Amino acid sequence: MSLSIGPVRLSSRFLLGTAGYPSPETLRQAIQASGAQVLTLGLKRTLGTGSPDNGFVQIIRRTAEAQGARLLPNTAGCRTAQEAVQLALMARELLETDWIKLEVVGDEQLLAPDPFELLSAARELSALGFTVLPYCTDDLVLGQRLLEAGCAALMPWGAPIGSGQGLLNPFALRALRARFPQATLIVDAGLGAPSQAAQAMELGFDGVLLNSAVAQAADPVRMATAFAAAIEAGRQGFEAGLIAPQDLAIPSTPVWDRAA
Amino acid sequence: MKVIVLTDQGPLPLDAPATLQQALCALLQGRDPEQVASAVNGRFVPRGQRAAYVLRDGDCVQVFSPITGG
């Protein structure tokens, strides 16, 4: 199975965040267990001296290289399109990648994406040659506009970041899949359990990006393994063709033609 | 004559004329400037332009590094 982002084909549909792990070694093992080929990073204003990350970034770089994974810097913390564009330019220089997970937050409590600033930034970054992966709401029209702006994928939230609530609006996600059958769709944020990732994949989504559900698990490595299996299972289920739900029972054993 | 720029460490006095490259060397204290990205007044300044970027009094110099992220 493969995930397409622009011209790039990835063998894993699991995109993994790297924040909040108890130790660099646990992060390394979780990345390996996930099989992820895309790892997200952030950028932080630093005071210049000292190491701002206690060795985590070095582990991410080494593990990514060993695993053939791409780095996907984000624009977390940005509130305006201008901030996001400037941070993306810095990420491109530091990490030598045109890929950017575009985040522009408009609400502090829910960390909800600001659709207007997001779209503005997406247009500008696409024009600058970035491969833009926007963290967005599940709004259909916003999705249309982001694709028209040149985004390589849509990454709607399942639920607010870190909330672990799963897919709060499967109807909207199904609508995105139905209306944009050729687009790469990735659920980003809000998942807490492997079953929720499987549900996203059964809806026909192309991938899942998550962080907290693995990083904050009692056993992050085992949870990464569980999510990897769930994502693959969900995709297999989608490709196999799920039966349509029915209101009434339909007997599976053909007892009606048994001998009287 | 001095030019004073604003940083996350507080005001930084530099001999005028001062470039962004000089400011970064003062801020990083031996750390490799290639390992950080820089901005002046919120605008990204590429590595190749740091040596020619002359700072003005009151400019805000920011340094960015990669961190873990989701």
Interface residues (C-beta under 8 A of the other chain):
Chain A: G17 T18 A19 G20 Y21 L27 T40 L41 G42 L43 K44 R45 T46 L47 G48 T49 P52 D53 F56 V57 I60 P73 N74 A76 Q82 E83 Q86 L87 L89 M90 A91 E93 L94 L95 I161 A189 L210 N211 S212
Chain B: T7 D8 Q9 L24 L27 L28 Q29 R31 Q35 V36 A37 S38 A39 G42 R43 F44 P46 R47 Q62 V63 F64 S65 P66 I67 T68 G69 G70
